[in-house]
Amino acid sequence: MLTKMFRKTPLAWRQLMKEKTRLLVAVAGITFADMLIFIQMGFEGALFDAAVKPHRSLEADLVLINPQFQTLFSVKSFSRERMYQALGYEGVKSVSPLYIGTGQWRNPETRQERAILVWGMEPARSAFTIPEIQQNLNQIKPLNQVLFDQAGRPEYGAVGDIFKKTSNFQTELNSLNVDVKGVFSSGASFAADGNVVASDSTFLRLFPQRKADRVEVGLITLKPGVDIEKVRSQLAANLPNDVVVLTLEQFAQKEKEYWANGTGIGFIFGLGVGVGFIVGIVIVYQILYSDVSDHLPEYATLKAMGYTDGYLLVALLQEALFLAILGFLPAYFLSFGLYQITYAATMLPIAMTIERAVNVFILTVVMCSFSGAIAMRKLRSADPADVF
Protein backbone atom coordinates (compact mmCIF):
# COMPACT_ATOMS: atom_id res chain seq x y z
CA MET A 1 0.00 0.00 0.00
CA LEU A 2 2.75 2.44 1.01
CA THR A 3 4.84 1.44 -2.03
CA LYS A 4 1.97 2.23 -4.38
CA MET A 5 1.37 5.53 -2.67
CA PHE A 6 4.99 6.67 -2.96
CA ARG A 7 5.07 5.73 -6.63
CA LYS A 8 2.60 8.57 -7.10
CA THR A 9 4.78 11.05 -5.24
CA PRO A 10 6.57 12.60 -8.26
CA LEU A 11 3.24 13.82 -9.67
CA ALA A 12 2.35 15.63 -6.45
CA TRP A 13 5.85 17.07 -6.06
CA ARG A 14 6.07 18.29 -9.66
CA GLN A 15 2.66 19.88 -9.37
CA LEU A 16 3.89 21.93 -6.42
CA MET A 17 7.27 22.83 -7.94
CA LYS A 18 5.81 23.96 -11.25
CA GLU A 19 4.39 27.14 -9.64
CA LYS A 20 7.15 28.16 -7.25
CA THR A 21 5.56 31.49 -6.38
CA ARG A 22 2.32 29.79 -5.43
CA LEU A 23 4.31 27.25 -3.41
CA LEU A 24 6.10 29.99 -1.49
CA VAL A 25 2.81 31.73 -0.72
CA ALA A 26 1.32 28.46 0.52
CA VAL A 27 4.34 27.68 2.69
CA ALA A 28 4.29 31.22 4.13
CA GLY A 29 0.60 30.89 4.93
CA ILE A 30 1.01 27.54 6.68
CA THR A 31 4.06 28.86 8.53
CA PHE A 32 2.03 31.81 9.79
CA ALA A 33 -0.82 29.53 10.93
CA ASP A 34 1.59 27.15 12.67
CA MET A 35 3.40 30.00 14.40
CA LEU A 36 0.08 31.30 15.68
CA ILE A 37 -0.67 27.86 17.11
CA PHE A 38 2.85 27.52 18.55
CA ILE A 39 2.63 30.91 20.25
CA GLN A 40 -0.79 30.23 21.77
CA MET A 41 0.25 26.80 23.02
CA GLY A 42 3.56 28.20 24.28
CA PHE A 43 1.95 30.92 26.35
CA GLU A 44 -0.62 28.51 27.75
CA GLY A 45 2.11 26.04 28.68
CA ALA A 46 4.19 28.80 30.27
CA LEU A 47 1.17 29.95 32.25
CA PHE A 48 0.56 26.50 33.69
CA ASP A 49 4.23 25.68 34.29
CA ALA A 50 4.88 28.97 36.08
CA ALA A 51 1.67 28.71 38.10
CA VAL A 52 2.42 25.23 39.50
CA LYS A 53 6.19 25.49 39.86
CA PRO A 54 6.04 26.65 43.53
CA HIS A 55 3.63 23.83 44.40
CA ARG A 56 5.91 21.15 42.98
CA SER A 57 8.97 22.56 44.74
CA LEU A 58 7.47 22.25 48.23
CA GLU A 59 9.26 19.96 50.68
CA ALA A 60 6.30 17.79 51.67
CA ASP A 61 4.33 14.65 50.84
CA LEU A 62 0.90 16.07 51.63
CA VAL A 63 -0.52 19.55 52.14
CA LEU A 64 -3.41 20.98 54.13
CA ILE A 65 -5.32 23.89 52.62
CA ASN A 66 -8.56 25.75 53.10
CA PRO A 67 -11.44 24.18 51.09
CA GLN A 68 -11.99 27.58 49.43
CA PHE A 69 -8.45 27.66 48.06
CA GLN A 70 -8.29 28.54 44.38
CA THR A 71 -4.92 30.14 43.71
CA LEU A 72 -1.79 31.28 45.55
CA PHE A 73 -2.59 34.81 44.42
CA SER A 74 -5.61 34.89 46.72
CA VAL A 75 -5.15 32.10 49.24
CA LYS A 76 -7.40 31.42 52.23
CA SER A 77 -6.05 30.53 55.68
CA PHE A 78 -7.07 27.88 58.23
CA SER A 79 -6.34 27.07 61.84
CA ARG A 80 -2.79 25.99 62.59
CA GLU A 81 -4.24 23.47 65.06
CA ARG A 82 -5.23 21.20 62.14
CA MET A 83 -1.56 20.51 61.41
CA TYR A 84 -0.90 19.26 64.92
CA GLN A 85 -3.98 17.09 64.74
CA ALA A 86 -2.54 15.54 61.57
CA LEU A 87 0.75 14.94 63.42
CA GLY A 88 -1.01 12.46 65.68
CA TYR A 89 -1.83 10.05 62.85
CA GLU A 90 0.26 6.99 62.12
CA GLY A 91 2.73 7.49 59.31
CA VAL A 92 3.07 11.27 59.74
CA LYS A 93 6.67 12.25 60.50
CA SER A 94 6.46 16.05 60.81
CA VAL A 95 4.37 19.10 59.99
CA SER A 96 5.25 22.73 59.39
CA PRO A 97 3.30 25.88 58.52
CA LEU A 98 3.67 27.96 55.38
CA TYR A 99 2.44 31.55 55.29
CA ILE A 100 1.72 33.28 51.97
CA GLY A 101 1.04 36.95 51.30
CA THR A 102 1.44 39.63 48.64
CA GLY A 103 3.78 42.43 49.66
CA GLN A 104 5.08 45.64 48.11
CA TRP A 105 8.78 45.53 47.18
CA ARG A 106 10.56 48.84 46.71
CA ASN A 107 13.30 49.12 44.13
CA PRO A 108 15.94 51.21 45.99
CA GLU A 109 17.22 52.72 42.75
CA THR A 110 13.94 53.86 41.19
CA ARG A 111 11.93 54.02 44.46
CA GLN A 112 9.10 52.31 42.61
CA GLU A 113 7.03 49.70 44.43
CA ARG A 114 5.92 46.43 42.87
CA ALA A 115 3.83 43.53 44.16
CA ILE A 116 5.78 40.41 45.13
CA LEU A 117 4.79 37.05 46.62
CA VAL A 118 6.12 36.57 50.16
CA TRP A 119 6.55 33.11 51.68
CA GLY A 120 6.94 32.69 55.44
CA MET A 121 8.26 29.44 56.90
CA GLU A 122 9.91 28.05 60.00
CA PRO A 123 13.68 28.49 59.49
CA ALA A 124 14.39 25.24 61.33
CA ARG A 125 13.52 23.28 58.15
CA SER A 126 13.11 24.30 54.54
CA ALA A 127 9.63 24.38 53.06
CA PHE A 128 11.15 24.09 49.57
CA THR A 129 13.33 21.63 47.71
CA ILE A 130 15.20 24.53 46.07
CA PRO A 131 18.90 24.05 47.04
CA GLU A 132 19.65 27.77 47.47
CA ILE A 133 16.87 28.08 50.04
CA GLN A 134 17.94 24.95 51.93
CA GLN A 135 21.52 26.20 52.10
CA ASN A 136 20.59 29.62 53.49
CA LEU A 137 18.13 28.77 56.24
CA ASN A 138 20.43 30.15 58.94
CA GLN A 139 20.58 33.49 57.09
CA ILE A 140 16.88 34.20 57.60
CA LYS A 141 16.67 33.27 61.30
CA PRO A 142 17.30 36.88 62.44
CA LEU A 143 14.41 39.28 61.97
CA ASN A 144 14.11 41.28 58.73
CA GLN A 145 16.37 38.93 56.78
CA VAL A 146 15.01 37.51 53.50
CA LEU A 147 15.96 35.45 50.47
CA PHE A 148 15.19 36.93 47.06
CA ASP A 149 14.13 35.25 43.81
CA GLN A 150 16.69 36.43 41.25
CA ALA A 151 14.65 34.88 38.41
CA GLY A 152 11.87 37.43 38.94
CA ARG A 153 11.13 40.55 36.94
CA PRO A 154 14.02 43.04 36.46
CA GLU A 155 11.79 45.87 37.75
CA TYR A 156 12.61 44.73 41.30
CA GLY A 157 16.17 45.91 40.74
CA ALA A 158 19.49 44.20 40.04
CA VAL A 159 19.24 42.35 43.35
CA GLY A 160 21.04 39.19 42.25
CA ASP A 161 23.98 40.99 40.62
CA ILE A 162 24.47 43.44 43.48
CA PHE A 163 24.23 40.74 46.14
CA LYS A 164 26.77 38.50 44.39
CA LYS A 165 29.24 41.42 44.25
CA THR A 166 28.72 42.88 47.72
CA SER A 167 26.92 40.12 49.68
CA ASN A 168 24.54 42.83 50.79
CA PHE A 169 21.30 44.36 49.53
CA GLN A 170 18.93 46.53 51.54
CA THR A 171 15.48 47.71 50.58
CA GLU A 172 11.93 48.06 51.88
CA LEU A 173 9.22 45.44 51.86
CA ASN A 174 5.78 46.58 53.03
CA SER A 175 7.51 49.75 54.32
CA LEU A 176 9.79 47.63 56.55
CA ASN A 177 13.56 47.70 56.08
CA VAL A 178 14.83 44.26 55.07
CA ASP A 179 18.23 42.79 54.21
CA VAL A 180 18.64 40.28 51.39
CA LYS A 181 20.84 37.49 52.73
CA GLY A 182 20.68 35.11 49.81
CA VAL A 183 19.23 34.56 46.36
CA PHE A 184 17.49 31.64 44.70
CA SER A 185 15.83 30.95 41.35
CA SER A 186 12.15 30.16 41.06
CA GLY A 187 10.75 32.49 38.40
CA ALA A 188 7.85 34.75 37.64
CA SER A 189 4.31 33.61 36.94
CA PHE A 190 1.05 35.18 35.83
CA ALA A 191 0.09 35.50 39.50
CA ALA A 192 3.36 36.97 40.78
CA ASP A 193 6.36 38.64 39.16
CA GLY A 194 8.76 37.48 41.87
CA ASN A 195 9.16 35.73 45.22
CA VAL A 196 10.66 36.44 48.63
CA VAL A 197 11.24 33.85 51.34
CA ALA A 198 11.35 34.92 55.00
CA SER A 199 11.09 33.30 58.41
CA ASP A 200 7.66 33.05 59.98
CA SER A 201 8.62 35.72 62.51
CA THR A 202 9.70 38.17 59.81
CA PHE A 203 6.56 37.37 57.81
CA LEU A 204 4.33 38.30 60.75
CA ARG A 205 6.21 41.61 61.08
CA LEU A 206 5.71 42.30 57.39
CA PHE A 207 2.00 41.53 57.73
CA PRO A 208 1.09 42.73 61.23
CA GLN A 209 -2.62 42.13 60.62
CA ARG A 210 -2.00 38.41 60.20
CA LYS A 211 -2.20 35.96 63.12
CA ALA A 212 0.34 33.27 63.86
CA ASP A 213 -2.35 30.63 64.38
CA ARG A 214 -3.77 31.12 60.86
CA VAL A 215 -1.70 29.55 58.08
CA GLU A 216 -2.20 29.24 54.31
CA VAL A 217 -0.59 25.84 53.70
CA GLY A 218 0.23 23.04 56.10
CA LEU A 219 3.15 20.89 54.97
CA ILE A 220 3.03 17.23 56.02
CA THR A 221 6.06 14.95 55.72
CA LEU A 222 5.47 11.21 55.99
CA LYS A 223 7.73 8.47 57.30
CA PRO A 224 9.71 6.51 54.69
CA GLY A 225 7.83 3.68 53.03
CA VAL A 226 4.39 4.92 54.04
CA ASP A 227 1.56 4.73 51.48
CA ILE A 228 0.90 8.39 50.71
CA GLU A 229 -2.62 7.87 49.33
CA LYS A 230 -3.62 5.73 52.31
CA VAL A 231 -2.52 8.39 54.81
CA ARG A 232 -4.17 11.12 52.71
CA SER A 233 -7.47 9.26 52.70
CA GLN A 234 -7.25 8.67 56.44
CA LEU A 235 -6.58 12.33 57.18
CA ALA A 236 -9.30 13.49 54.79
CA ALA A 237 -11.84 11.22 56.49
CA ASN A 238 -11.01 12.22 60.06
CA LEU A 239 -9.95 15.88 60.04
CA PRO A 240 -12.67 18.56 60.26
CA ASN A 241 -14.12 19.76 56.96
CA ASP A 242 -12.48 23.19 57.29
CA VAL A 243 -9.34 21.73 55.67
CA VAL A 244 -8.62 19.65 52.57
CA VAL A 245 -5.76 17.12 52.35
CA LEU A 246 -4.01 16.87 48.97
CA THR A 247 -0.86 15.40 47.47
CA LEU A 248 1.59 17.86 45.90
CA GLU A 249 0.41 16.96 42.40
CA GLN A 250 -3.24 17.40 43.38
CA PHE A 251 -2.31 20.75 44.90
CA ALA A 252 -0.61 21.78 41.65
CA GLN A 253 -3.57 20.60 39.56
CA LYS A 254 -5.93 22.70 41.67
CA GLU A 255 -3.92 25.80 40.77
CA LYS A 256 -3.79 24.76 37.13
CA GLU A 257 -7.56 24.22 37.01
CA TYR A 258 -8.11 27.72 38.36
CA TRP A 259 -6.14 29.34 35.54
CA ALA A 260 -7.56 27.00 32.90
CA ASN A 261 -11.22 27.12 33.92
CA GLY A 262 -11.66 29.83 36.53
CA THR A 263 -10.39 32.62 34.29
CA GLY A 264 -10.79 33.53 30.62
CA ILE A 265 -7.12 32.83 29.91
CA GLY A 266 -7.53 29.16 29.04
CA PHE A 267 -10.42 29.94 26.70
CA ILE A 268 -8.46 32.73 25.00
CA PHE A 269 -5.47 30.52 24.28
CA GLY A 270 -7.72 27.71 23.04
CA LEU A 271 -9.50 30.17 20.78
CA GLY A 272 -6.15 31.32 19.38
CA VAL A 273 -5.22 27.73 18.49
CA GLY A 274 -8.59 27.27 16.80
CA VAL A 275 -8.20 30.47 14.79
CA GLY A 276 -4.73 29.39 13.61
CA PHE A 277 -6.11 26.01 12.57
CA ILE A 278 -8.94 27.59 10.57
CA VAL A 279 -6.60 30.11 8.93
CA GLY A 280 -4.37 27.24 7.82
CA ILE A 281 -7.30 25.31 6.35
CA VAL A 282 -8.45 28.32 4.34
CA ILE A 283 -4.96 29.07 3.00
CA VAL A 284 -4.18 25.49 1.96
CA TYR A 285 -7.63 25.03 0.45
CA GLN A 286 -7.22 28.15 -1.70
CA ILE A 287 -3.82 26.98 -2.93
CA LEU A 288 -4.95 23.45 -3.74
CA TYR A 289 -8.21 24.63 -5.29
CA SER A 290 -6.30 27.02 -7.58
CA ASP A 291 -3.87 24.27 -8.48
CA VAL A 292 -6.68 21.87 -9.40
CA SER A 293 -8.50 24.56 -11.39
CA ASP A 294 -5.38 25.42 -13.40
CA HIS A 295 -4.68 21.77 -14.22
CA LEU A 296 -8.21 20.55 -14.70
CA PRO A 297 -7.62 19.53 -18.37
CA GLU A 298 -4.58 17.49 -17.34
CA TYR A 299 -6.55 15.73 -14.62
CA ALA A 300 -9.33 15.04 -17.15
CA THR A 301 -6.74 13.51 -19.48
CA LEU A 302 -5.49 11.24 -16.70
CA LYS A 303 -9.04 10.11 -16.01
CA ALA A 304 -9.53 9.45 -19.72
CA MET A 305 -6.41 7.25 -19.62
CA GLY A 306 -8.00 5.16 -16.88
CA TYR A 307 -6.71 6.77 -13.67
CA THR A 308 -9.37 6.74 -10.94
CA ASP A 309 -10.56 9.49 -8.66
CA GLY A 310 -8.85 7.59 -5.84
CA TYR A 311 -5.47 7.90 -7.53
CA LEU A 312 -5.94 11.63 -8.05
CA LEU A 313 -7.16 12.07 -4.47
CA VAL A 314 -4.00 10.40 -3.14
CA ALA A 315 -1.87 12.70 -5.31
CA LEU A 316 -3.77 15.72 -3.99
CA LEU A 317 -3.36 14.56 -0.39
CA GLN A 318 0.35 14.09 -1.03
CA GLU A 319 0.53 17.71 -2.14
CA ALA A 320 -1.16 18.65 1.12
CA LEU A 321 1.34 16.55 3.09
CA PHE A 322 4.30 18.18 1.35
CA LEU A 323 2.83 21.59 2.15
CA ALA A 324 2.38 20.55 5.78
CA ILE A 325 6.04 19.55 6.10
CA LEU A 326 7.38 22.57 4.22
CA GLY A 327 5.25 24.95 6.28
CA PHE A 328 5.90 23.28 9.64
CA LEU A 329 9.71 23.34 9.54
CA PRO A 330 10.20 27.13 9.32
CA ALA A 331 7.35 27.64 11.81
CA TYR A 332 9.14 25.37 14.30
CA PHE A 333 12.47 27.21 14.12
CA LEU A 334 10.90 30.68 14.07
CA SER A 335 8.71 29.83 17.07
CA PHE A 336 11.74 28.43 18.89
CA GLY A 337 13.42 31.82 18.47
CA LEU A 338 10.29 33.69 19.55
CA TYR A 339 10.14 31.55 22.69
CA GLN A 340 13.67 32.65 23.60
CA ILE A 341 12.82 36.31 23.02
CA THR A 342 9.64 35.99 25.07
CA TYR A 343 11.48 34.34 27.94
CA ALA A 344 14.07 37.11 28.00
CA ALA A 345 11.35 39.78 28.00
CA THR A 346 8.88 38.23 30.47
CA MET A 347 10.92 35.67 32.46
CA LEU A 348 8.09 33.17 31.95
CA PRO A 349 9.20 29.52 31.56
CA ILE A 350 8.25 29.29 27.89
CA ALA A 351 10.20 26.73 25.89
CA MET A 352 9.77 24.40 22.95
CA THR A 353 8.86 20.84 23.92
CA ILE A 354 8.82 17.66 21.84
CA GLU A 355 5.21 17.00 22.81
CA ARG A 356 4.10 20.44 21.62
CA ALA A 357 6.05 20.14 18.35
CA VAL A 358 4.48 16.74 17.64
CA ASN A 359 0.99 18.03 18.44
CA VAL A 360 1.39 21.03 16.14
CA PHE A 361 2.76 18.84 13.36
CA ILE A 362 -0.22 16.50 13.67
CA LEU A 363 -2.57 19.49 13.58
CA THR A 364 -0.77 20.73 10.48
CA VAL A 365 -1.14 17.39 8.70
CA VAL A 366 -4.82 17.22 9.63
CA MET A 367 -5.30 20.82 8.54
CA CYS A 368 -3.71 20.25 5.14
CA SER A 369 -5.34 16.86 4.59
CA PHE A 370 -8.76 18.31 5.37
CA SER A 371 -8.15 21.12 2.90
CA GLY A 372 -7.08 18.58 0.26
CA ALA A 373 -10.23 16.55 0.83
CA ILE A 374 -12.38 19.65 0.31
CA ALA A 375 -10.48 20.62 -2.84
CA MET A 376 -11.15 17.10 -4.17
CA ARG A 377 -14.70 18.17 -5.00
CA LYS A 378 -13.31 20.35 -7.78
CA LEU A 379 -11.15 17.50 -8.98
CA ARG A 380 -14.15 15.22 -9.34
CA SER A 381 -15.60 17.66 -11.86
CA ALA A 382 -12.77 16.92 -14.29
CA ASP A 383 -14.72 15.29 -17.15
CA PRO A 384 -12.70 13.36 -19.75
CA ALA A 385 -15.25 14.46 -22.37
CA ASP A 386 -14.04 18.03 -21.95
CA VAL A 387 -10.65 17.04 -23.34
CA PHE A 388 -11.95 15.77 -26.67
N, C-alpha and C positions, 0 to 999 in steps of 0.2 A: 504493500500500500504506500509506504513512505517512498520506495524507489520510484513508483509511478508518479508520485506527486512531484518529486524533485526533477524528474525528466521534463516537467512542464516549466521549470523555473526560468530558463532563458527567455521564454516569451514574456513573462511578467517583468523580468529585469530590463529587457530591451524596450518594453513599453514605457517604463519609467525613465530610462536614460535617453530616450529619443527627444523628450521635451525637458531639457535640463533646467530651464527657468521655472517651469511648472513644478518640477521636482524640488527645487530649492524653496519655492514658496510653501509647498506642502510640508517639507521638513521644518521650516521656520514656524509654521502654524502649530505643528505637533509639539515642537520644542517649547513654544510659548504655553500651550495647554499643560504639558507635563511639568513645566516650571511652576505654574500656578498651583498644581496639585502638590508638588514637592514642598512649596513654601507653606501652604496651608497645613499639610501633615507635619511639617517641621515645627511650626509654631505650636501646634496642638501637642506634639510630643514633648517639646520643651516646657510647655505649661505644666503638663502632668509630672514630668521628671523633676522639675524644680519644686513643685508643690509637695511632693512626697519624699523628697530627699532627706529633710530633717527627721521624718518619722522612721525611715529605714536606718538612720544612723544612731538611733537611741540604744543605749546599753541596757536592754531588758528583754525578757521573754514574753511578758504580758503587760498590758497597760490598763489602768482604770481611768475612765473619763466620764464626764457628765452626759446623760442620755441626750441632751440637747446640743451636743457638740456637732458642729458642721465643718468648721475650718479653723486653723491656727490663727487666722487674722481676727477672728471674733470668737474666742474660746470661752466656754463657761466653766466655772469652778465647782468643786464639791468639797465635802468635809474631809479633812486629812485623816480623821478617825477611821475611814473606810480602809485605808492602807494597812493600818495596824490590825484591823480585823482580818484582812487577807493574810497577814503574817502568821496567824494562828493555824492556818490550814496546812495539812501534810503536803510536803513537796515544795513549799515556798521557802526560799533561802533568805531573801532580804527584800526590803521595799525602800523606796526613796521618793521624795516629792519633786515635782518639776513645776516651777512657776513660769508663766508666759505673759508678757505684756508688750504693748507698743509704746515706745518712748520717742523722745525728740532729741536727736543727735546734732550737736552744733559743730560745724566745720570751723576750726579756729582760724583759718586763713580768710575765708569769705564771710564768717559770722552767720552764715545761713543755716537754718535748722531743717532737718529732714527726718521723716519717720523711720524707725528702725525697730526690728523685733528683738526683744530682750528676754533672755532665758535665765532663770534663777534656779540654782541647784545646790545641794549640799556639797561643799568642797571636799568632804571626806572620801567621796567616790564619784567618778565621772558618770554623768548621765548620757554621755555620747561615746561612740566608738572611734571618733576622730582622734588620731594620735596626738595632734598638737594640743588638744584640750586635755587629754589624759596626762600629758607630760607637764602641764602648767597648772595643775590643781593647787599647788602650794602658793602660787602667785596671786590667786584670788581670795585667799583666806582673809587677809586684812580688808577692812572696809574700804569701799570706793575704788577697788581694783577690778579691772575687767579684762576679758579677752575679746579681741575684735576680729570680725570676719573680713579678711583682706580680699576675698573674692566678690565683695559687694560692689555697689555702684561707686564710681570715682567721685561723685558729688560729696561723699563723706570726708574727702580729703585723702592725701597720700599717706594714710596711716601706716600701711605695711612698709613702704619704703623708708619713711622717717624712723619708724621703730627699729628696723633692721640696722640702720646707721647709728642711732643714738641710744637704743634700748629704752627709750622714753617717749611718751606721747600723752599730753594732757589736753583735756577738752571738757565740755559740759554735756551731761546727759540728763534730761528732765530738770535742767537748771541746777544740777548738782555736779561739782567738780569731780572728775574721775580720772584715773591713771590707767592707760593701756599697758598691761604687763605681759602681753603675749598676743600672737596672731594665729589664726587658723583659716582654713579654706572650706567654705560650705557653698556659698553662691547665692545670688539673688533669685527671687521668684516673683510671680505675679502678685503675691500677697505682701511680700516684703522685699525691699531693695538691699537689705543687709541684716546681719545678726550680731548680737553682743551676748556674751556669756558672763554671768556674774554669780557670786555666792548668793545663797538665799537671804543672808543678812543684808547684803548690799542691795539686792532686789527690793526688799521691803523698805529700804531708805529711798530708793528711786521712786517707789509707788507707795507713799505713806498711807493712802486710803485703803490699801490692800491689807488683809488679815493673814497672819501666819497659818491659821488653821484652815484656810481655804486654798486649795491647790488646783491647778489646771489639769495636770497629768500625774497619775501615780505609776511609778515604774516598779514592776515586780520581776525579780530574778528567781528562777527556779533552781533546785538542786540538780546536779548532773544526772542524766539518765531518766529524768521524770518525763512522763507523757504530757506534753504541753496542752494538747486539746482536752485531755481528761481533767487536768487541774483547772483549765479555763471554764469548762462546763460546770465543775463543782462550785467554783467561785460565783459564776453567773447565777446558779440556782439558789445559793444561800445568802449572798450579800443583798442588802436592801436595794430596791429598784431605783434609787437615786444615783446609781453608778452603773456603768456598762464595762464588761471585761472583754478585751479584744487582744488578739495577737498583733505583732507589729505590722504584718502584712494586711490584716483587716483594718487596722488603724490607718494605714496608708491608703487603702482602697476607699475608706470613708471620706478622706480629703479629696481623692481623685473624683469620686462621685459628685461631690459638691461642685467642683469646677466644671465637670462634664454636664451635669443635669440641673444643678441649682442656679446656674448663671446662663447667660446667653452666649457665652464664649464657645462652648462645645458645638452649639447649633451653627454659629457663624463659621467656624472652621469647616464643619461638615458641608455647609452650603457652598463654601469656596471650592471644596473638592468636587462637588457636583457641578458647579459652573464650569470648572476646568474640563471636566469630562464631556459636558455637552458642547463646549467650544471645540474640543478636539473632534468630536463626531461630525459637527457641521463642516469643519475645514476639510477633513479627509473625504467626506461625502462629496463636497463640491469638486475636489480634485479628481476623484475617481469618476464622478458623473461626467465631467468635462472630457476626461480621457476616453471613456466609453463612447460619448457622443462623437468625438473627432474620429474615432476608428470604427464606427458602426459598419461601414461597408466591408472592412477587413474581417470583422467578426462574422458578418453575414456570409462572407466567402468561406470562412472556416466551417460554418454550419452546413453550407452547401457541400463541402467536401466530406461531411460525415461526422464532424466533431459535435459532441453533445453540449447541452447547456451546462451539464455537470463539469465537463472539462473546462469550459470558459469561466465558470464560477470559481473553480479552484485557482485558475490563473489570476482572477481578480482578487481573490483572498490572499494570494501570494504577494501581489502588489501591496495590499494593505499591510501585510506582515513586514515587508521590506520598509515601508514607510514608518511603521511602528519602531523598528530597530534604529533606522536612521534618525528619527526624531527623538528617541529616548536617550541615545548616547550623549549628544551635546547638552540636553536638559539635565542629565545626571551631573556632568562636570560643572556646568554653570551653577546649578543649585548647590553643589558642594562648596563652591567659592562663596556664594551668597550666605551660606550657613556660617562660614568663617567670619565674614564681615558682620553679620548679625550678632554673633557671639561677642565680637570685640566691641560692638556698639552698645549692647544691652546686658552683657554678662549672663544671659540665659543659657542653659546647657543644651543648645541646639546643635545637633551633629547628624551626619548622614549614617544611617544604619542599613545593614544588609536586608533586614526585614522590610523596611520602608522602600528600598530600591526595588526589591522583588515585587512588592504590592503595586507600585506605580507602573512597573513594566507590564504586569498582568493587566492592569487597567488600560494601559496603552494598547495592548494586543486586542483586548475586548472592544475597545473604542474603535480601532481601525477595522477589525473584522465586522463589527456591526455596521459600520459605514459601507464596507464592501458589499455586505448582504443587501443593503438598501439600494445601492447603485446597480445591483444585479437586475432589478426590475427594468432598467433601461436596456440592459444587455439582452434580455429576453425578447425585446422588440425588434432585434436584428433579424429581418426576414430574408432568407436566401433569394426569394423572388425579386427583391429590390436590386440585386446585383445584375440580373440578366435583363 
